[in-house]
C-alpha cells in the first residue's frame, strides 16, 4: 500500500529525479521510491554485514549502471525496479527486527 507524503527536494535533486522519471516513463514518486530502495540496501548491508540480501552489491551496481546508461528495455527496467524494492523491503524488515531486539536489551 502506498501512502502520500510531502517531500521537499532541492533544485538539483528535483532535476535528477525528473530526468530519471522522464527517461523511464515512470512517475516522480516511483523514481524516488526506487532510489530510496537502492539507498536502503546499501545502508543496511553496511550497518549489518551479517545481513545477506539476494541482491548483492555487485548486482545492484550493475543494475544501477545499466539504468544510468539506458541499457534496459522497459520490461527489464520494471523487473529490476521490482527486485530492488522487494529486497529493500526485506532489508527494512530485518533492520526493524534488529531494532526491536536492541530495545529489549
C-alpha positions as CSV (number, residue, x, y, z in Angstrom):
1,X,0.0,0.0,0.0
2,X,1.3,3.4,-0.9
3,X,0.9,6.4,1.4
4,X,1.2,10.1,0.5
5,X,3.9,12.3,1.9
6,X,5.2,15.7,1.0
7,X,8.9,15.6,0.2
8,X,10.9,18.8,-0.2
9,X,13.7,18.4,-2.7
10,X,16.4,20.9,-3.6
11,X,16.5,22.0,-7.2
12,X,19.4,19.7,-8.3
13,X,17.7,16.7,-6.8
14,X,14.4,17.6,-8.4
15,X,16.2,17.9,-11.8
16,X,17.7,14.5,-11.4
17,X,14.6,12.7,-10.2
18,X,12.6,14.3,-13.1
19,X,15.3,13.2,-15.6
20,X,15.0,9.6,-14.4
21,X,11.2,9.7,-14.3
22,X,11.1,11.0,-17.9
23,X,13.8,8.7,-19.2
24,X,11.9,5.6,-18.0
25,X,8.4,6.9,-18.3
26,X,7.6,6.5,-14.6
27,X,6.2,8.9,-12.0
28,X,8.4,11.1,-9.9
29,X,7.2,9.1,-6.9
30,X,8.3,5.8,-8.5
31,X,11.7,7.3,-9.2
32,X,12.1,8.5,-5.6
33,X,11.0,5.1,-4.4
34,X,13.5,3.1,-6.4
35,X,16.4,5.4,-5.4
36,X,15.3,5.2,-1.8
37,X,15.3,1.4,-2.2
38,X,18.8,1.4,-3.5
39,X,20.0,3.6,-0.7
40,X,18.3,1.4,1.9
41,X,20.0,-1.7,0.5
42,X,23.4,0.0,0.6
43,X,23.0,1.4,4.1
44,X,21.5,-1.7,5.8
45,X,24.1,-4.0,4.3
46,X,26.8,-1.6,5.5
47,X,25.3,-1.5,9.0
48,X,24.6,-5.2,9.3
49,X,27.4,-7.2,7.5
50,X,25.6,-10.4,8.6
51,X,22.5,-9.4,6.5
52,X,22.9,-11.1,3.1
53,X,20.2,-9.9,0.6
54,X,19.5,-11.9,-2.5
55,X,20.7,-8.8,-4.4
56,X,24.4,-8.5,-4.0
57,X,26.1,-5.1,-4.1
58,X,27.8,-6.0,-7.3
59,X,24.5,-6.9,-9.0
60,X,23.0,-3.7,-7.6
61,X,25.8,-1.7,-9.0
62,X,25.3,-3.4,-12.4
63,X,21.6,-2.7,-12.4
64,X,22.3,1.0,-11.5
65,X,24.9,1.3,-14.2
66,X,22.7,-0.3,-16.8
67,X,19.8,2.0,-15.8
68,X,22.0,5.1,-15.9
69,X,23.3,4.4,-19.4
70,X,19.8,3.4,-20.7
71,X,20.8,-0.2,-21.3
72,X,17.4,-1.5,-20.3
73,X,14.2,-2.3,-22.2
74,X,11.1,-1.1,-20.4
75,X,10.1,-4.5,-19.1
76,X,13.7,-5.2,-17.8
77,X,13.7,-1.8,-16.0
78,X,10.4,-2.6,-14.3
79,X,11.6,-6.0,-13.3
80,X,14.8,-4.5,-11.8
81,X,12.7,-1.9,-10.0
82,X,10.5,-4.6,-8.5
83,X,13.5,-6.7,-7.5
84,X,15.2,-3.6,-5.8
85,X,12.0,-2.7,-3.9
86,X,11.4,-6.3,-2.8
87,X,14.9,-6.7,-1.5
88,X,14.8,-3.2,0.2
89,X,11.6,-4.3,1.9
90,X,13.2,-7.4,3.2
91,X,16.2,-5.4,4.4
92,X,14.0,-2.9,6.2
93,X,12.1,-5.8,7.9
94,X,15.5,-7.2,9.0
95,X,16.6,-3.8,10.3
96,X,13.3,-3.3,12.2
97,X,13.6,-6.7,13.8
98,X,17.1,-5.8,14.9
99,X,15.9,-2.5,16.3
100,X,13.3,-4.3,18.4
101,X,16.0,-6.6,19.8
102,X,18.2,-3.8,20.7
103,X,15.4,-2.0,22.6
104,X,14.8,-5.2,24.7
105,X,18.4,-5.4,26.0
